[in-house]
Amino acid sequence: MNRLLFKNPSGSFKLVKEADDTKFKVDSLPFNVNGLANEDLLIKFFEGDFINIPFDRDSRFFSSLYSAYLNSYARKCGDVLPANKVEMTREECVTEQVTRDRYGVELSRYCVEWVTVGTGLYAKPDMYDGKLALEKIQSADVFRNVFAVISQNNGIEGMMDMVVDVQKVISDMNELMVLNECNSPGLIRFEENLKLFALNKQPVKLRAANEVQPATISTGGSGTFKDQNYLQLIDDLISDHSKGWVMNRYQKGSVSNVSVVSRDESGRPAKIKANYIFAGFSGKRNGAVTLTFTNGLPECMFFFDFPNTCRTPNRRIVAAYDNYGYDQ
């Protein structure tokens, strides 16, 4: 018996079972995104097609999308939240410092004391964990994000476009709750993959055969694990990540001293350390990176200058590694 995923005229996706050549039975996995501005993007999350999502979890747009979903779900579906739901919070300024000139004209104003207050909106604990993870990344990248915007040729225009994009995604999330029931299997699948993307985990994939399979590391023809070319893997990962560096420039091909620090029970790497060379204001310098793995796949890069901040490895590179693309 075959199973197929198709889009019906209303814009929703249905999973169907093909019993024979002429009869179809609709399964219980509808997901309606008809008419939404980000329809194609939401479908990719629903299907678990993380490789073709055009941004990483540390993008400001994804952080806005995730928060918009939580807020919309809380307003529309608050009555179906679990008993252990948690209240979402925000930071509120309680003390400002104001600078004035000798004539009393205000020159600057900024907050010197913040407190955490409840928003009155609630979320599932695991979904809120995803939001906290994204906020941690964004707080570590404030300078890099601001510099990236103002350094663009169309800096002001780019900022305005970003505001419009955020407004669209907020509107999409509100409409998504109208188009789908709170506990519909399709919406729950979308939500699960949204959380997995935020936590830098592998997706739940909806395959053409309706086989829900998490990605697993390839073992090669022998069925046993075989080490790959970690030097080339780390060089590719740093090269890709360095595209977003503000001041420094990575010297491609400079990775050295690659060391597998620890392995999991299957003998796969759990942590790899390496050195590299980059150019900064003071000329060439040595850097270090630690690459951690979960379930055999690269999960986080920790650079020496931000040792506690998980940088997301490029998903296409991770997929190539998963398919034994770094065989040696």
Residue pairs with C-beta under 8 A, 6 or more apart in sequence:
1 17
1 18
1 19
2 17
2 18
2 209
3 15
3 16
3 17
3 18
3 27
3 208
3 209
3 210
4 15
4 16
4 18
4 208
5 13
5 14
5 15
5 16
5 47
5 206
5 208
5 210
6 13
6 14
6 16
7 13
7 14
8 14
10 32
10 34
11 32
11 33
11 34
11 35
11 39
11 179
12 30
12 31
12 32
12 33
12 34
12 179
12 186
13 29
13 30
13 31
13 32
13 33
13 43
13 46
13 186
14 26
14 27
14 29
14 30
15 26
15 27
15 28
15 29
15 206
15 210
16 24
16 25
16 26
16 27
17 24
17 25
17 27
18 24
19 25
27 210
28 185
29 185
29 186
29 189
29 206
30 180
30 184
30 185
30 186
31 43
31 46
31 180
31 184
31 186
31 187
31 189
31 190
32 179
32 180
32 186
33 39
33 42
33 43
33 46
33 176
33 179
34 179
35 175
36 42
36 172
36 175
36 176
37 168
37 169
37 171
37 172
38 65
38 168
38 169
38 172
41 53
41 54
42 172
42 176
42 190
43 49
44 50
44 52
44 53
45 53
45 190
45 193
45 194
45 197
46 186
46 189
46 190
46 193
46 206
47 205
47 206
48 193
48 203
48 204
48 205
48 206
49 203
49 205
50 193
50 197
50 202
50 203
50 315
51 315
51 316
51 319
53 197
53 315
55 61
55 62
56 62
56 312
56 314
56 315
57 134
57 137
57 197
57 198
57 200
57 312
58 134
58 137
58 138
58 141
58 311
58 312
60 138
60 145
60 162
61 162
61 165
61 166
61 169
62 134
62 197
62 198
63 134
63 135
63 137
63 138
64 165
64 166
64 169
64 170
65 169
65 173
65 194
66 130
66 131
66 134
66 194
66 198
67 131
67 134
68 166
68 169
68 170
68 172
68 173
68 174
69 173
69 176
69 191
69 194
70 88
70 121
70 123
70 127
70 128
70 131
71 88
71 121
71 173
72 170
72 173
72 174
72 176
72 177
73 123
73 177
73 182
73 191
74 81
74 88
74 121
74 122
74 123
75 121
75 177
76 177
76 178
76 182
77 177
77 182
77 183
78 121
78 122
80 182
80 183
81 122
81 123
81 124
82 124
82 125
84 125
85 122
85 123
85 124
85 125
86 122
86 123
86 124
86 125
86 128
87 118
87 119
87 120
87 121
87 122
88 118
88 119
88 121
88 122
88 123
88 128
88 131
89 116
89 117
89 118
89 119
90 116
90 117
90 119
91 114
91 115
91 116
91 117
92 114
92 115
92 116
92 117
93 111
93 113
93 114
94 113
94 114
94 115
95 111
95 112
95 113
96 109
96 110
96 111
96 112
97 109
97 110
97 111
97 112
98 106
98 108
98 109
99 106
99 107
99 108
99 109
100 106
100 107
101 107
123 131
126 195
127 191
127 194
127 195
129 195
129 199
130 194
130 195
130 198
130 199
131 198
133 198
133 199
134 198
136 309
137 309
137 310
138 145
140 306
140 309
143 246
144 244
144 245
144 246
147 246
148 244
148 246
149 155
149 158
149 159
149 162
152 158
176 187
180 186
180 187
181 187
189 204
189 206
192 204
193 203
193 204
196 202
196 203
196 204
197 203
200 299
200 300
200 310
200 312
201 294
201 299
202 214
202 215
202 295
202 297
203 214
203 215
204 212
204 214
205 212
205 213
205 214
205 215
206 212
207 213
214 295
215 297
215 319
215 322
216 295
216 296
216 322
217 225
217 268
217 295
217 296
217 297
217 322
218 322
218 323
218 324
219 225
219 226
220 226
220 324
220 327
225 266
225 267
225 268
225 296
226 327
227 260
227 269
227 328
228 321
228 324
228 326
228 327
228 328
229 326
229 327
229 328
230 258
230 260
230 269
230 272
230 274
230 326
231 255
231 256
231 258
231 274
232 326
233 291
233 298
233 317
233 321
233 326
234 255
234 258
234 272
234 274
234 276
234 289
234 291
235 252
235 253
235 254
235 255
235 276
236 314
236 317
237 291
237 298
237 301
237 313
237 314
237 317
238 250
238 255
238 276
238 289
238 301
239 250
239 252
240 314
240 317
241 301
241 311
241 313
241 314
242 248
242 249
242 250
242 278
247 280
247 281
248 278
248 279
248 280
249 278
249 279
249 280
250 276
250 277
250 278
251 276
251 277
251 278
251 279
251 284
254 276
254 277
254 278
255 274
255 275
255 276
256 274
256 275
256 276
257 273
257 274
257 275
258 272
258 273
258 274
259 272
259 273
259 274
260 269
260 271
260 272
261 270
261 271
261 272
261 273
261 290
262 269
262 270
262 271
263 269
263 270
264 270
264 293
264 296
266 296
268 293
268 296
269 291
269 293
270 292
270 293
271 290
271 291
271 292
271 293
272 290
272 291
272 293
273 288
273 289
273 290
273 291
274 288
274 289
274 291
275 286
275 287
275 288
275 289
276 286
276 287
276 288
276 289
277 284
277 285
277 286
277 287
278 284
278 285
278 287
279 285
287 303
287 304
287 305
288 303
288 304
289 301
289 302
289 303
289 304
290 301
290 302
290 307
291 298
291 300
291 301
291 302
291 313
292 298
292 299
292 300
292 302
293 299
297 318
297 321
297 322
298 313
298 317
298 318
298 321
299 310
299 313
300 310
300 311
300 312
300 313
301 310
301 311
301 312
301 313
302 308
302 309
302 310
302 311
303 309
303 311
320 326
